[in-house]
């Protein structure tokens, strides 16, 4: 099953957690895992809608977090990296126990927040043991390599100038909606070009919960693992499948028992 070639070690945060959702409905299990990991509904949380098209007008009280019982949710949004680099803008992140990135187009998140004080404070949320979560674009931005990052369209897997994600999950490329939108094989081209990366394709209403060198699959559907060291049977698919309840070792790149 596994060839002998080397890979770069993929790792999540050593202190905090990532909840990476493949789009679609964010169900009860996923929502409440985020809230529980953050410390409960009294924990301060930040909702970032910047990936959405146009000028997001989401009010804190109508976010799915507030509807799930979160009492202290703040909406944080700008498209201007100069604003994102200011002390005033990042103030809600200084005490946040969870951050949620809404879906849309991931290049908007990269253009607004990469290389800014906002990006640095997001890492500080994890260092405090907090949670960073997101769906669709908010999932892909968490990997180190940004797939579908082209402003021209989301069918372009590799876009020069838009290939860097935030890297909360290191040496990894994250795709979303993979079964629902028949994207099962789309990460192959990325792994062919960058064999050191681990490709993680997450279907809708499904998430991986990442901490350190492991993750757990939760939700309703499946996760597809694209690994340059995986050797399929002749004529077989170039990925293998994880189901809800499965645990995965990022260092060894293999399914493990919990």
C-alpha positions in Angstrom: 0.0 0.0 0.0 2.7 2.5 0.9 5.9 3.1 -1.2 9.2 4.0 0.3 9.6 7.6 -1.0 10.1 10.4 1.6 7.4 13.0 2.5 7.3 16.2 4.4 5.8 15.7 7.9 2.3 17.1 8.0 1.3 18.5 11.4 -1.5 20.5 13.0 -1.3 22.8 16.0 0.4 21.4 19.1 -1.7 23.5 21.5 -5.1 24.2 19.9 -7.5 22.5 17.4 -8.6 22.8 13.8 -12.0 21.9 12.7 -11.9 21.7 8.9 -15.3 21.3 7.2 -15.9 20.3 3.6 -18.8 22.6 3.0 -22.5 22.1 3.0 -24.6 22.0 6.1 -22.6 22.3 9.3 -24.5 19.8 11.5 -25.0 19.6 15.2 -22.1 17.3 15.8 -19.6 19.6 14.1 -21.1 22.8 15.5 -21.0 21.6 19.1 -17.5 20.1 18.8 -16.3 23.6 17.9 -18.2 25.1 20.9 -17.0 22.4 23.3 -13.4 22.7 22.2 -13.6 26.5 22.7 -14.8 26.1 26.3 -18.5 26.3 25.9 -21.1 28.9 24.8 -19.7 31.6 27.1 -16.4 31.5 25.3 -15.7 34.5 23.0 -15.7 33.6 19.3 -15.0 35.5 16.1 -16.8 35.0 12.8 -15.0 35.9 9.6 -17.1 36.2 6.5 -14.5 37.7 4.2 -14.5 34.8 1.7 -18.1 35.7 0.7 -18.8 37.6 -2.5 -19.5 41.3 -2.2 -19.6 43.1 1.1 -20.7 40.7 3.8 -23.4 42.1 6.1 -23.7 39.3 8.6 -24.7 40.4 12.1 -23.2 38.6 15.0 -26.6 37.6 16.4 -27.6 35.7 13.2 -24.5 33.7 12.7 -24.8 29.9 13.1 -22.7 30.2 16.3 -25.1 32.5 17.9 -28.0 30.3 16.9 -26.2 27.4 18.5 -26.1 29.3 21.8 -22.8 31.1 21.7 -23.2 34.3 23.8 -20.2 36.3 22.7 -19.8 36.2 18.9 -18.0 39.0 17.0 -18.0 39.5 13.2 -14.6 40.5 11.9 -14.2 41.6 8.3 -12.0 43.7 6.0 -10.7 43.4 2.4 -7.9 45.8 3.1 -4.7 44.2 4.4 -3.6 47.5 5.8 -6.7 47.5 8.0 -6.0 43.8 8.9 -2.6 44.8 10.0 -3.8 47.3 12.7 -4.0 46.8 16.4 -7.6 48.0 16.5 -8.8 45.5 13.9 -7.4 42.5 15.7 -8.6 43.4 19.1 -11.4 40.7 19.1 -8.8 38.0 18.3 -6.8 38.8 21.4 -9.3 37.1 23.7 -11.0 34.8 21.2 -11.3 31.1 22.0 -12.6 30.1 18.6 -12.5 31.6 15.1 -14.8 30.6 12.2 -14.0 31.2 8.5 -17.2 31.2 6.4 -17.2 29.8 2.9 -16.9 31.6 -0.4 -13.6 32.0 -2.3 -10.4 31.4 -0.5 -8.3 33.9 -2.4 -10.3 36.7 -0.7 -9.0 35.4 2.7 -5.5 35.2 1.5 -5.5 38.7 -0.1 -6.9 40.3 3.0 -5.0 38.5 5.8 -1.7 36.9 4.7 1.4 38.7 6.1 -0.7 40.8 8.5 -1.2 41.2 12.2 -4.4 39.3 11.8 -2.6 36.2 10.5 -0.2 36.4 13.5 -3.1 36.7 16.0 -4.8 33.7 14.5 -1.8 31.6 15.3 -1.9 33.1 18.9 -5.5 31.8 19.2 -4.1 28.3 18.6 -1.2 28.8 21.0 -3.7 29.7 23.7 -5.4 26.3 23.1 -8.2 27.8 21.1 -10.0 26.5 17.9 -9.8 27.7 14.3 -12.6 26.3 12.2 -14.1 26.9 8.8 -16.0 25.5 5.9 -15.4 25.3 2.2 -13.1 28.2 1.5 -12.6 28.4 5.2 -11.4 24.8 5.1 -8.9 25.2 2.2 -7.3 28.3 3.7 -6.2 26.3 6.7 -3.8 24.2 4.7 -0.3 25.3 3.8 -0.9 25.0 0.0 -3.9 26.8 -1.3 -5.9 24.9 -3.9 -8.5 26.5 -6.1 -7.0 29.9 -5.2 -7.4 31.5 -8.6 -9.6 34.6 -8.7 -10.5 33.6 -12.2 -12.4 30.5 -11.1 -12.6 27.7 -8.7 -11.9 24.9 -11.2 -8.2 26.0 -11.3 -6.3 23.8 -8.8 -3.0 25.6 -8.9 -2.8 29.4 -9.4 0.6 31.1 -9.3 0.4 34.0 -6.8 -2.4 32.4 -4.9 -0.8 29.1 -3.7 -0.2 29.9 -0.1 -2.7 29.2 2.7 -2.4 30.1 6.4 -0.6 26.8 7.1 -2.4 26.0 10.4 -2.1 22.4 8.9 1.4 22.2 7.7 2.6 20.4 4.5 -1.0 19.8 3.4 -3.5 20.8 0.7 -7.2 20.7 1.6 -10.0 20.4 -0.9 -13.8 20.5 -0.2 -17.2 19.3 -1.6 -15.2 16.4 -3.0 -18.0 13.8 -3.4 -20.9 16.1 -3.8 -19.3 18.0 -6.7 -17.4 15.0 -8.1 -14.0 16.4 -7.3 -12.6 13.0 -6.1 -9.5 13.1 -8.5 -8.8 16.8 -8.5 -6.1 16.8 -5.9 -4.0 14.3 -8.0 -2.5 17.1 -10.1 -1.4 19.0 -7.0 0.2 16.0 -5.4 1.9 15.1 -8.7 3.5 18.6 -8.7 4.1 18.7 -4.9 4.6 15.1 -3.8 5.8 16.2 -0.3 2.2 17.4 0.5 -0.6 15.4 2.0 -3.8 15.9 0.0 -7.0 15.9 2.1 -10.3 16.0 0.3 -13.3 16.5 2.6 -16.9 16.0 1.6 -19.9 18.2 2.6 -21.2 18.0 6.2 -18.0 16.3 7.2 -15.0 17.6 9.1 -11.6 16.6 10.4 -10.7 17.7 13.9 -7.0 18.2 14.0 -4.7 18.4 17.0 -0.9 17.9 16.8 -0.1 14.9 14.6 -3.5 13.3 14.5 -7.0 14.0 13.3 -10.5 12.5 13.7 -13.2 12.4 11.0 -16.7 13.5 12.2 -19.9 14.3 10.4 -21.9 12.5 7.7 -19.7 11.6 4.8 -16.1 10.7 3.8 -12.6 12.1 3.6 -10.2 11.2 0.8 -6.5 10.9 1.4 -4.1 11.7 -1.6 -0.6 10.6 -0.7 2.3 10.3 -3.2 3.4 7.2 -1.3 0.1 5.4 -1.7 0.2 2.7 -4.3 -3.3 1.8 -5.5 -4.1 -1.6 -7.1 -3.8 -1.6 -10.9 -6.6 0.6 -12.3 -7.6 1.7 -8.8 -8.2 5.2 -7.5 -5.2 7.2 -6.3 -6.7 8.0 -3.0 -8.1 6.0 0.0 -11.1 6.8 2.1 -11.7 7.6 5.7 -15.1 7.4 7.4 -16.6 9.1 10.4 -15.0 7.8 13.6 -11.7 7.1 11.8 -8.5 8.5 13.3 -5.4 9.4 11.2 -1.8 9.8 12.0 -0.4 12.7 10.1 3.3 11.9 10.8 3.0 8.3 9.6 0.2 9.0 7.1 -1.9 6.1 8.1 -5.2 5.3 9.7 -4.9 4.4 13.4 -7.2 3.1 16.1 -8.3 5.7 18.6 
